[in-house]
Amino acid sequence: MRILMTGHLGYIGTIAVPLMQAKGHDIIGCDTDLFAACTFGTDIGPAAAIPNIRLDIRDLTADHLAGFDAVMHLAALSNDPLGDIDADVTMDINAAATVSLARAAKRAGVPRFIFSSSCSNYGAAGLDLLDESASFRPVTPYGRSKVAAEQELALLADEHFSPVFMRSATAFGVSPRLRFDLFVNNLTAWAVATGEIYLKSDGTPWRAVVHIEDIARAFLAVAEAPREKIHLQAFNIGSSAENWRVIEVARMVAEVVPGARIRIADGAGPDLRCYGVNGDKLALAFPDSRPRWTTRAGVEQLYDAFSRHGVRPEDFEGVRYQRRAHVLSQIAAGRMSHGLRWQLDDKAKEVKAA
């Protein structure tokens, strides 16, 4: 298959590209490389070598999408703190631009649109394990933008165009474009860097979590599946067994990182985001792609990587690795507009797909 992957230089994309290539797929990227200065390790691997339509997703047209068998849409403002910078911009990028991209794909004759959605759609949902039929209760601009995108994409579905909604649980795991704003990654980083497992909430909320390699395998399965198995379907990505209270994950980190102790921030309270996720639908539909990573194994992977490469709080809480801080620093330096566009001539940067 010839697949356009937006966000291929990001946290998940740099893991997904080699996985797709190993199965023989031709991957073309689309990424303005917003986080080029945030590489963890020495390089980002195969994702750096594929052709890149280096455009803002808001500027893609049907001409850019001609000849593809699928669009795998990962690009987004990808977490709550980043989405909170400007709710209108978050809606513009995560919802309006997603729908515009899907319409362009449909006009270009691309039959499959695989959308990276989120279990944040479920928001404040309590303690039940939610399947894909659950109501949406998003509590942040990020969650609301993903809900809006799903609702609009569903209206585009017909016998020639198949949207698919991939609702990932909270991701964790090592990547060349590592994110430290994800709580499993963040707790482990604090433990390695300081000896303290620093909780910014009271630890009571429930979270469904999933390793980024398992997310990438789920996307691969849906890309390769027969149309009748995925047309206008939503899939939770995560194992039903991997739902944890934040404090329980903190205790795992304490068991893995020698000498680390849990510290709860002064005045910390419960997080409004509280939900558990049922991942059985994906596991039954695609048994070979059921999640393989446990949270404990992911913490061990992170501990090993942080021990080898070294981490400091000023890096993962500052502009080097923290997504929100990095974006705000680009705006302050005049390299990016408040609408989150590079202050450069995008046309001059464009590299057309071969």
Order of alpha helices (4+ residues) and beta strands (2+ residues): beta-alpha-beta-alpha-beta-alpha-alpha-alpha-beta-beta-alpha-beta-beta-alpha-beta-beta-alpha-alpha-beta-beta-alpha-beta-beta-alpha-alpha-alpha-alpha-alpha
